[in-house]
Amino acid sequence: MKSVVNFYSIEINHDIKLCLCKFVKCLYKKDENIIIIDDYEKLEELDKLLWSFEQNSFLPHKIYNKGDAIDTPIILLSIQNLDKLRLFDDYTSIINNYDNALVNLENDINIYEFVDTDESKKSISRNKFLEYKKNNFTLMHNKYNEQTI
């Protein structure tokens, strides 16, 4: 059985970065180990936001660099380090903000994709959806809100 891919559509009045932080918080509270995949520059922004999006919240995380110890439940993995994905076999969830589908995964894992309201970003999400479908992933789609997590 392939991994399950969960697509979440973001409403026009939501900030996708803030939604992502809240989503990570919910997964973390469920004792999930989480990998977030994106460009390094975007991960740096997300790193700062994960420390500050809520005043009384602590989400243990770090940006993974080659050779780092895997010692935190939330890893921010740049696309330049995608070849290191096998190091994280114990992780249960991937949030994929990268423009390509993750069709070469060997382990069953929950993949989360966020669909932005911008038309060009919607097109990228549609392409990823089709790629996952072509590779026999189980696909789910919901509108994003904190109750759907």
N, C-alpha and C positions, 0 to 999 in steps of 0.2 A: 504494500500500500504506500502511496506517495504521501507527502506532506499535505496539510490543509493550508490553503491560502485564503486569508480573510481580507477582503477589500472593504475599506471604510470610506464613504463619501463625506467630505467635510462641507458643512454649510458655508455660504458666502460670508456670513458675519463671524466666522471662527478663525482664529489665528492657528494655522497648521502646526507651528512649532509649539505653541502652548498646549494644543490638543495632544501632541506627541508626548510631551512631558507628563500630562495627566494620565495618558494611556500607560506609559512606563510605570508610573506610580501604582496604578491598579494591578498591573502584572506583577510588580515587585511584591505587593501585599499578598498576592496569591502564591508566593514563594517560587516564582518563575525566575530562571536565569535568562537574561535577555541580551541579545546582540543587536545593535543598531548599525546599519550599513549606509554609508553615504560618502560624498567627497570629503576630504580632510578638512577643508575650509568650513564646510557646513557643520562638521562634527565639532569643530572648535566653538562655533556659536552655540550649538546644542549643549556642549559641555558646560559653558557658562550659565546657560538657562536652567539646566538641571540643578545647579546649585542655588538658583535664586528665584525660581518661578513661584515658590511658596515659602513664606517666612519660616514656618515651623516644620519643614519637611527635609529629610535627608535621604537621598538616593545614592548609595555607594556605587560609584562608577569611575571609569577612566577611559581615556583614548588609548587603544592598544598600539604599542610600537614593537617592532620586531625584537624578540628576545624577552619581552616583558613576562613577568609571572602572571598567571591567570588566577587572580586572587580577589576578584570582585564579581558580584552577581550581575552587574550591568557593564557590558563592554561596548565601546564605540569603535567600530572597525571600519577603517577607510577602504575604499575600493582598491587602493594600491596594495592592501594586505589581504585581499580576498583569497589568495592562495593559502593563507593561514587558517582558513575557516575550519579545517579538520581538527585544529587544536581545541576547538570548543564543542566537542562531542557531547558534553554533559549539559549544554545549554538547551533550553526547551522552546525558546521563542526567538524569532528574528523579525525585526522591523526593518523593512527594506525601503529606504528612501532613494536608492540608486535607480537609474533609468532603465536597467535591464532586469528581466525576470531571473530568479535563482533556480534554474531548472536542473542544475547538476548536483544537487544535494544528495548525499548518500543516506543520511539518517532521516527518519520521520521527525518532523518538527513543525511547529505552528509558525506560519509566515504571515506577517501583517503588512498590508499595503494601504497607504492613504491616498485618496483621490481628491486632488485639489479642485477648486472651482475654475481656475484658469484653463482656457480651452486647450492650449498647447500641452499643459500637464495632464489634462484629461486624456488626450491622445496617447501620451506615453503610457498611462495606466491601461487604456484599452489594448494597446499592443502587448503589454505585460500579461493582461488577462488572457489574450488569445494564445500567447506562448505557453502559459501554464496549462491552459485547456488542451493544447496540442500535445503536451507531455503528460497528460492524464493525472494532473493534480486534482484534488477535491477543492472546489471553489465555493466560497460564500461571499455574499455582499450585504452590507447594512449601511444605513446612514449612521454617521458617528454621533454618539452622545454618550455620556458617562454611564448610562444604564445598559448600553449594548456591549460593554466590555465584559 
